[in-house]
Amino acid sequence: MRVSDYSYDLPEERIAQFPPKVRGTSRLLVLHKQSGRLEHRNYADLADYLSAGDVLVLNDTKVIKARLVALNDKGQQRELLLLEDHHNTDFMRRRALYRGKIHAGERLMVSEIPVAVETVLDGGIAEISAQANLLELAEHAGSVPLPPYMHRQATAEDIKRYQTVFAKKAGSVAAPTASLNFTQGLHQRLEQKGVHIARLTLHVGLGTFLPIRSDDIEGHHMHSEYFEIPKETIKILQNAHTNGYKIVALGTTVARTLEFAGDHILKDPAHDVSGEADIFIYPGYKFNVVDYLLTNFHAPKTTVLMLAAAMAGWDHLHHAYKEAVRQEYAFLSYGDSMLITG
């Protein structure tokens, strides 16, 4: 299989530059994967597709202000995007994606704090250090790491809106975007219907958003991302699986986490599970845990698009995306969503 096979025409005007004025008022395209049938609904209608006993799994990660603007000794601006690193106990050193030319040994200034470029690695990544806690520096001087396709600087509104309403554990450098449309009102409606709401944590990083640099799908290596699934969530999932209830992943990050930890969930006694998920899901993969997927519309030739194609079948998904473009749905992080059902 080739990466180029998983593409479609995405007009620039279909890419959402801002969130909807009111969270949760976005649209929902429902794709029935067995038949390919489409329904045009609203995000709040999610509850109509779930029943008592079903489980909706959320990712409670919290986005950090990971984007730092730095100046070199010539006054030229460079950008650093701090990356997740949950094995690193030295908070004065970290890996970062960079934009602009930098070189090893260079000193940059971020809000009057010197930041040293220790090593320049492949893939636009550098190792940096400072005489300060880099995460604290980011919280003080950093900004919301909006994706580059938004072509704008983050605003005060983005601090709230590029974060889910249930964000709890800081560590992500990108939002679990399908969850940005989720509201407390929908949460209450689902619980009143008897749907179980369970949580896990996956800190979003390179594994989710790094571009595929080869046209050979099997040649792509997924970077690992740290996850935690509490014992209580695994108990809920085991009960649902045993009794034939649907397990619904809210976002591709949740789907990847559940599938990576599938053996722990389905075969082991319930216990806390944590680790580094590096699973790459693409068409041909058989889902073992997840039944339904609620996700946003993804960019062409991306790993998240391929995961959605694995769930829906590429022919059905491709048709749905073309219809979404025709019906003027909003795409990508701040855009509308899609529910892939049975």
Steps between C-alpha positions, in 0.01 A plus 500: 500500500611852423449812708399684184197270467349665809444850376219729393453859385475731801424860399676755718170668584370180662772507769356653818710794618300566816278293731121530473365795698331262743671174593296198396306666218711330233362256244527122507521279192394146590650224286352151529802293406315185397282669240682828439180691577547860615294716733543873556449576868630724778775412747250507788309216326774254600275375780248375242750238381593357840298284735496422870804290584716634217829666594641827370871534571657847533863613499548736798840632393565874531681708239800697625610838360770323304576761231795726583614797292878544521749753366853418387801730546409680175149575622346248260188320619494123541223274629537210741224250572575306816436130460360252748765306692364313798819310574700821535541612862732787408254783442778728377553286189249396236452414136326752279385537144648813350414737215770712342872429483678410822831327574658308786667726754276795417343705778144622459305734724144424614349779709847603622585140594797347310421172327791297363476279192686187612452275196318521169339167407322370192138583427513863609564406863758652734607439858493821701587601855457799729591612850130484575218247501397493135142401579468792743654727235242375251214567741631853557625597153353240267182501296238250392656270237246552223566287190690686226211465253304758697742767376450723802626576848319356800261733680371515855192309381719211386626446855149382585377362168809296400436298815228248579247569776627193685877563460678397818856367457748739338734358237367532144641726230188466284134462593296180463294692251176299478455573871511877450131489401397300807300684768390443858140503377566209266684321781192530720265388224708188436516411868124549539455255214712241681815537292819451701763774467853367554834678483857430407800720430716513188731799468485606137834553328706391203323168466178678409607799293841424345463482119562173317822551304483184289239384250537146635247466782679209662824698497360766733612480863257638757653694786378380837267705720457451874164367622325398820180296533367479857370175644148646528488565125620148420226355721238697308646389167516135602137506610392658172699251292366201695139615474504613138477875554666743261836658581526844339836677468476878516789576268783316330723540806251298704466240225878454476536470877222242535627290211862516618395381848245254365647190663506667842141609455355177363713227657650616830337565838421870527797709610656839427682495167754750371769506234601638163255443214663476158232310310444605138146412389425501129258314268513127551520534877233314701371698796485290815368748757342797321159467332419859406726800438413866546765710329559821307575530128870440444756633255596290196781245526509496881512218752174614658323491163626145452370399842156632406527313169582181689181542701268600216660353188672743265233492230228600748722755674617657175141539382405651838784751483406608149141547616621696804694734271196541275276570801751756630591329826787659692818288504792430733557604864229763551266338251197273496502133594415156366354200678589164345245241616428138418 
